[in-house]
Amino acid sequence: MSAPAQHPRDRRWRRYFRRCRIAVLLGLLGLVGALIYLHLVGLPEFLQRPLLTKLRERGLDLQLSNLRLHFYRGIVAQEVRAGRMGEPTSPRFQAREADLNLSWPALLHRQIAISGVVLHDGRLTFPITDTNQPKRTLTVDKLRVHLRFLEDDSWSLDDFHAVFAGADFSLTGIIKNGSALREWRSMRGPETAPKPAAKPTPTHVVQQRLRRFADTLEQIHFKSPPEMRVVLNGDARRAESFTLRVTLRAPDAETPWGRFSSGTMMARLLPTAPLEQRHAEFQLAAQSAQTPWAEVTKLHLDLRVHSH
């Protein structure tokens, strides 16, 4: 028995369906091929430029290379650097990788926006030069930073860990008007500052302070790694608005001022209030302390310092 003849209209719809199916498959194949290319080869120059521009608008001036698309980490950059490479005394930052988190709502509106940056395995170095001594550096190692950009130009530092001078260091906080931090590097001060910004500190003065700080660190020894926790909040357009809270716990420490056991130090830098000057509060506690002046058990010291 012969098959019934198809209606010309049915044949036409079948032909359209096959063409649409082939077009969809070709489109998916092209999309997959483009994603594989961006992952293996990297982003072309015309895609890298707007990303770097968005970072600078957020207040981060990073030198990134080899930007690639990662399937669940977003845009991944390698050989991250920052600092003035031509100046031997300038601080320098470098990281193995950086994740650039894109804002998906912005992408749906055909806009490029960066919602955060994650830095992996970073290092920050401060060179110390001395004509009569070998060259030294102060180094902050094992930096891990997770920075989120909020809609109101605020920075949310959700995860910051590092190792400095043998201490495990962590930092959290929120900085309003984070993009204004770009102006601090030029030493002009925030735009809303009521008075002219101070002149930059001479390089030799900065180096002298770094040498003193490094000399002091070399005289401090811990039997076990201490822990330092820092909380920082403030408005980048008003330097006097910043608050800082530092908590340092060290089981045993030997310092130029004496030996301490089961020591805890808490420090708070408070913003300028309407009726009082900027001030700081310090609390020092230790199970025992041996200093050149006295030996104390169950030490507890409160100190309040005002600026002039």
N, C-alpha and C positions, 0 to 999 in steps of 0.2 A: 504494500500500500504506500503510495507516494506521500511525502510530507506536505502539509498545506502551505500554499504560497504566502510569504510575508507581505504585509501591506507596505507600500513605499514609504509611508510616514514612519512605520516602526523601524525600517532599515535606516532611515535618516537619523532617528534618535539614537539608535545603537552606534552609528558612526560618530555622532557628536559626543556620546559618552566615552567612546574609546579615545577620542582626541583629548577630551578633558582629563581623562585618567593619565594619559601619556604626559600631558602638560604638567599635572600635579607631581607625577613621579620625577620628571626632569627638574622641576623647581626644588623638590626635596633633595634630589641628588646634588644640585648646584649649591644649596644651602649647606649640606653636609660637607661638600668639598671646600666651601669657603671657610667653614669653622675649622676643618682640619688644617687648611693653609695657615690661618691665623694662629693656630696652636703650634704648628711645627716651624713655620718660617717667621712669624711675628707680624705685628701691626705695621701697615705702610705708614709713610711719613705724614700723609694728609690726615690720618686718624690719630697719630701721636700728638700732633700740635695742639688740637683742642683739649686733650687731656692735660697736657702740661700747663696750658693757659688756665684751665679751671683750678689746678693745684695752686698756681701763683695767686689767683684771685682769692683763694682761701687762706693765703698767708704762708704757704709752704713753697719754698724755692729749692726743689730737689733736682739733681741731675740723674736722669734715669736712662737706662739703655736696655735694648733687647726686650721690648714690651711684647708679651705673648698673651693669647687668650687661653685661660684655664677653664675647664668645664664646670668647676664648682667653686673656685676661688676668685673668679672674675679676671681682671687684667693683672698679670704678674710681671713685674719689672725686676731685672737683675742689675747688679753693680750700682747700687744706689749711693750717691755721694752728695755732700753739701759742704760748703766752706770755700774760702778763697785759696785755691791751690797754689797761686803764685806767691803767697806770703808765708814765710816759714814759721811765723809766730801765730798764725791764725788757727783757731780751733777747727778741727775737721771731723766730719761724720761720714761713716760708711756703713752699709748694711748689705747682707747677702741678697736679700729679696725684699720686695715691697708688693703688697696686694692693694690694688686700687678697686674699692667697692663702688660699683655704679648704682645709681638710683633708678630702679626699674620703672616707677611712675613717670620719671622724666623721659626715659627711653620710649615709653608708650606714646608720649607727646612729641617724639622726634627731637628730643633735646638731650644733651650730654651733661650730666651732673654727677659729681663724685660725692658719695655719702660717707666715706670713711677711708682710712689708710691703715694698713697693718704692716709693721716693719719687723723683719725677722733677722736675728743674729747680727745686731748692730754694734758699732763701736764708736765712741766719742773720745777724741784725744786732744789734750791741751799741751802743746810743746812748751818746754821751759828751756830757755837759752841762758847760758852763763859763760863769759869769756874764760873763766878760770876753772870751770868744772865740765865734766862730760855732759852731753845733752841728755835731758830727761823729759819724760812725759807723764802727765796725769791721765789715766785711762779709765773710762767707764766701759765695762765689757758686758757681753751677753745681753744686749739691749733687746727687749721685746716690747713693742708699743702697739696698742690698739686705740686709734683715734677716730672718733665719730664727729661728723660735721652736722650740726643741727640746723633747722630751717631759719632760726633767728641769728645766724652768723656766730653761734656759740660753738666752742670746742668741748667735747665730752671725752675726757681721758679715762677710758674704762679699764685699761690694763697696761701698766708700765712696770716692767721688772728689769733690773740690772744688777751688776756686781761692781762695787767700787770700794777700793782699799780693803778688800776682804769681807765687806759687809753686803748682805743681801738687801737690796733697795727696791721699794715699790712706791708708786705715786699714782694717785687718783685725783680727780677734780674736774671742775667746769670753768672755762674761761669765756666770758662774754665778749663779743666783738673780736673774735679770734683773728680775723684778717688784719686788724690794726697792729698785730705784732710785727708786720713787715716794717713799720715805721720805727720800731725800736732799734732795728739793726743799723739804721742810718743815724741813730742818736739824735733824732729830731724830737722825739717824744710824741705822745698822742696829740691828735689834731685839736682836741678840746683843752689842751693844757693852758692854763691862764697866764703862764709866764714862759719866757724863752727857755728852751732846753739847755742843759749844761753842756759844756764842751766835752768832747770825747776824752777819756782818760788816756794820757800818753802811754805808748807801748811799753816803755821801760818801767813805768809804775805798775802796770798790769803784770809784767814779768816778775817784778820784785815781790808782789803779793803772792803770785803762784809759787815762787821759790820758798817763801816762808811757809805757805800752806803745805807744800810737799815735804819740807824739813820736819814739820810737826807730825805729819802722817807717818813718817819713817820712825818716829819715836813712840808710836802707839801700837801695842801688840795685844792680840786677843787669843785666849786659849781655844775658843770655839767661835765660829763666824757669828757676828752680831746681826740683828735684824733692825732695819730702819723703815718706818712707814711714814709717808708724807701725804698730806691732803692740802691741795692748793685750789683756791677759788678767787675770782676777781674779774674785773672789767679791764680789758686791754687798753681802753681809751682813758682809764683813770688808774695810774700806777699806784696811787695811795689807797685804792679800794681793795687791794689784795690781802687775803688772809692766808696764813701758812701755819699748819700744825704738824709738828715732827715728833715722832716717838721712836726712841732708840733703846733697844734692850740688848745688853751685853752681859753674859754670865760672869766673865772675869776679864778685866782689862788692866793693862799696865801702861800708864801715860806719863808725860813729863810732870804732871801735878800729883802723882801718887798712884796707888793700886786700889782697885775697886772690885768687889765681888757682888754678884747678883745686882748689877746696876741697871737703873732705868732713868732715862732722861726724856722729859717732855718739854717742848718749846712751842710757843704760839706767838706769831706775829700778827697783831691786830690792826685793822685799818684806822685811818684818822676819823675820829668822832667829831661831831659839831663843837663840843665843848672841851675837848682834850686833844693832845698831840698823839702822833703815832707811837705805839709802845709795844713792847714784847714781854712775855712772861716765861719764866724758866722754872722747872721743877726737877730736882735731882734727888734720887733715892738710891740707897745701896745698903746691902746687909752689913758690910763692913768697908771701911776706907782707911788706908794708910797714906798719909801725906807728910811732906817735910815739916809741917807745923803741928800735926796732931794725929792720933789714931782714934777712930770713931766707929761705933757699932750702931746699926740702924739709923743711918744718916738720912735726913730729910731736909732739903734746902729749897726755899722759895725765893725767887728773885724777879723783880719787876724793873724794866729799863724803859725810860722815856727818851724820845729823840728831841733834838733842839731845832 
